[in-house]
């Protein structure tokens, strides 16, 4: 394989930067110069990728302390740090890492998002009392909440006495 034709991300970082500097001095086109500078910037970002188990776990905990949900943490790790799957690197999921470090949310994320949606629809209905479709959708959302809560109570992810109440839901979301 000819190493001069290899993609810069497949070489080591210093070797790739030297080749990019050579290319920058040879090109006269502003577009080509921009593209080469962009690829140099992307090479610098590659060095920020997390690869070890401890780095991934530290990053998960750090992002959780900022107030991000487990799915948001996964998206950030995928898009910014090159971690396609936390489970494939660490052997455990984001929620399990958070649970071990004591940062796990008390209500599972899917249930929390349904409660948040129900609060938004209820707030909409306070302003628009005649919106029959939203009333119907609220009933569907709340029945989904009750069904999911029943599942989480039986699997002991929620306490046995946990119950959804629309009056206190807005304080839970806020």
N, C-alpha and C positions, 0 to 999 in steps of 0.2 A: 504494500500500500504506500502510495506517495504521500509523505507527511506534509508536504507543502500545500497539498490540495485538501487536507483534512480540515474539518470545521474547527474554529478556534476553541470552542468549548470542550473539544476532545483532547486538547493539548494541556500541558500545565500552564498556569496563569502567566508566569514571567515570560515563557517562550511565546505565548500568544500575544502578549503586549508588545514584545520586540517586533514581531511580524506586522502588527497593526501600525506601529510607528514607521516601519519601512514603507508600508502601503500609503500612509498619510503623506510622506514626503514625495512619493511618486505621482500621486493623483493631483490633477488640476481642477477637476469638476467639483463645484460646491456640494452637489448632491452626493457624490461618492464620498467626499470628506465627511459630510453629515452622517452618512450610513456607517462609515468606519468609526466615527466618534461614538455613535450609538452602540455599536457592537462592543467597543471598549468599555462603555458604561455597563452594558449587560454582563461583560466578563467580571467587572468589579462586583456586581450583584451576586454572581455565582459564588464568590468567596463567602458571602453572607449566609449561604444555605446551611441549615442545620442538618447534621448527619448522624450524630450519636444519640443514644437513648437518653442520656442525661440532658443534652441540649434541647431535645424535643420536650422532655418533661418540664424543664425550667421555662421554656417558652410558653407551654400550655398554662402553667401556673401564673406566669407574668401576665398573660393576656386575660386570664380569668380574674385576676385582681383588678384589672382595668374595667371590669364589668361586662365583658363579652360573654355571650352564650356559647355552649359547646360547638354548635354548628358554625357560628361566626369564627371561632378559634380554628376550626378545621379549614374553613375557606381561606383565612389569612395564611395558615401554614402551607396550604396548597399553592396559593398564588404568589406569595412573597418569599417563602423559604424553601420551596422545592420538595415539600413533604407530601407525596401523593396520598399516602395512607398512614395515619399515626399508628394504627394497629399493626401494620406490617413492620414498622421499625421498632416499636416498643413492646409489642405483644399484648398491649391492652388499649382499650378505647380512651377517648378524651374524657368521657364521664368517669371512667374507672380511675384514671390518673387524678382527676379532680377529687374523687371520693377519698382516695388514699391520702391526699394532701389536705383534706378537710375543707375543700373549696367547692364541693358539689352543690348545685342548687337544691333547695328543699323540695321544690315541685318539679317534676320532669318537664323538659323543654316543650314537648308537643302539647301537653296539658296547659302549660303556662301561656303558650301562643293562642290556644283556643279561648282561654279566659280573657286574654287581652282583646281578642276579636269580639267577644261577647260584650265587653265593657264599651268598646267603640260603637257597636251597633246600638246598645242601650242608650248611649249618649246621643247618637243620631236620632233615636226615637223620641227623646225628650224634646228635641227641636222640631221634629216632623212627626206629629202624632198620627197623621192619617196614612202613613206609609205602611200599607198592609203587607207588602212583600218583605220589608225589613223585619216586621213582626214575625212573619213565618220563618224567615232565615234565622232569627234569633232563637226561635224554638228549636230549630234543627241544630244550631251550634250548641245550645245548652244541653240537648239530649246527647250530643257527641261528648260533651264534657262529662256528663254523668256516667256514660258508658265507659269512657277512658279511666275515670276516677275509680269505678268499680274494679276494673282490671288491675290498676295499680294498688288498690287496697288488698286484693287477693294475692298479688305477687309480693306484697309487703314493701313496695317502694314508697307507699304513702301510709301514714298511721291508720289504724282501723277506724278511728273516730273522725277522720278527715271528711269534710262535706263541703260541696260547692254551694255557696249562697250568693245570689246576685247582689244583695245589699252590701256585702263585704268584699266583693270581687275587685272593686276599684281600688281599695286600699292594698290588696294583694299585688296588683299590677304596678301601682305607683312606686 
